[in-house]
Amino acid sequence: MHAVIESSTSPVARSRYLRSARTGPATTSSLGLAELLTGIADEIAGETPDGPSCPVLVLPLDDISALALARRRAELAPRFLLPEQTEDQLLRVADKAALARTCAALGLPHPRTELPTGTDEAAAMAWSLGLPVVAKWSRPWLLPSGRGLRSTSIVGSLAEVRELYDRTPEAGSRLLLQELLPAGRDLDWFFHGYVDSAGRCATGATGRKERSWPDGAGLTAVGRWTANPAVDRAACELLDALGYRGVCDLDFRLDRSTGAYHLLDFNPRPGAQFRLFADSEGLDVVRAAHLDLTGRPVPAHSPAYGRRFVVENYAALSLVTSPRPRYAAGPDAARPGRTEFAWYAADDPVPALAMGLAWLSHLLRKAVGAVSRRLRSGRARHPATLPAPARTTPDQLTQR
């Protein structure tokens, strides 16, 4: 295993299963990524008996990498194992505005979505959808770092909508406004799958989001492998209609008023919780990709309902801010199943330790910053700005 990571200090780099870990290219261009991967492949070729004839499996873990690999697939394919994907195919689902059009064309439930072309129109559309609304940047991988722009946010006033729309030039893509489906217990679900070269999705599985961070609208902090035929059917029909190939991660939310599962997001890559769906033989979507792209059959997936996935740091934050469970215990909750942790593994504990230290440092910085701000705000004002003391007379003085 060789990893391309954001920072050399990432806990991922501490895993004993990595042969090497290096930071990504300075630019986000597909050419820069292709050159970096080719260099890694050259190093791997020098370490293996088969040399250049041994292709390398590449797994993108974010949208921008998936799009870059699809764009360069023709030139990378001789040396790298990649599913049959084109950039245009991926943009139909990775671009949030395009995903809304795709769902409309296929008749798949999707939250009402508007794409304003001006500040006043954005405010009018938000009012029509009903505040609060979900605001998304259609291509979040283009957002600049360090500017405070989030890929998805919930805005509760027209002033916020106007302010956010005015930042469109720096965001790099269009702002879309989306109806906010009510949150609640047992409403958030996800589907992970791998569609092989023949168009089969034998490893598709559904999970229920039991905790998230931020609470009720964020990433999965605790998830459970739970059967949901309606979500499974909707996902498989969509993948078939798109002619999709490769790994995917889809998010759904149930609208109780209609009973329909609305597709919220489609990630053309492994999701962060893909290891939830590892069966008793260790088969997951990544292993399925490896088997298929190396020309071997992918065995049938054996469901392990009740299996849980826990992201330790986010689960703790979710529990502190919202102790009440956001799900109703079902039959799968009673089944004995292994818990897969995002960071801790008995045979590879160092990444979990590194993550814990990093988070402790982060929390200490936040605490110090909060105390510092409080001390600054509590300091006495400059004497020149203080009001003059009131005059007193001997009659007003009280003896201690």
Secondary structure, 3 states (H helix, E strand, C coil): CEEEECCCCCHHHHCCCCCEEEECCCCCCHHHHHHHHHHHHHHHHHHCCCHHHCCEECCCCCHHHHHHHHHCHHHHCCCEECCCCCHHHHHHHHCHHHHHHHHHHHCCCCCCEECCCCHHHHHHHHHHHCCCEEEEECCHHHCCCCCCCCCEEEECCHHHHHHHHCCHHHHCCCEEEEECCCCCCCCEEEEEEEECCCCCCCCCEEEEEEEEECCCCCEEEEEEECCCHHHHHHHHHHHHHHCCCEEEEEEEEEECCCCEEEEEEEECCCCCCHHHHCCCCCCCHHHHHHHHHCCCCCCCCCCCCCCEEECHHHHHHHHHHCCCCCCCCCHHHHCCCCEEECCCCCCCCHHHHHHHHHHHHHHHHHHHHHHHHHHHHHCCCCHHHCCCCCCCCHHHCCCC
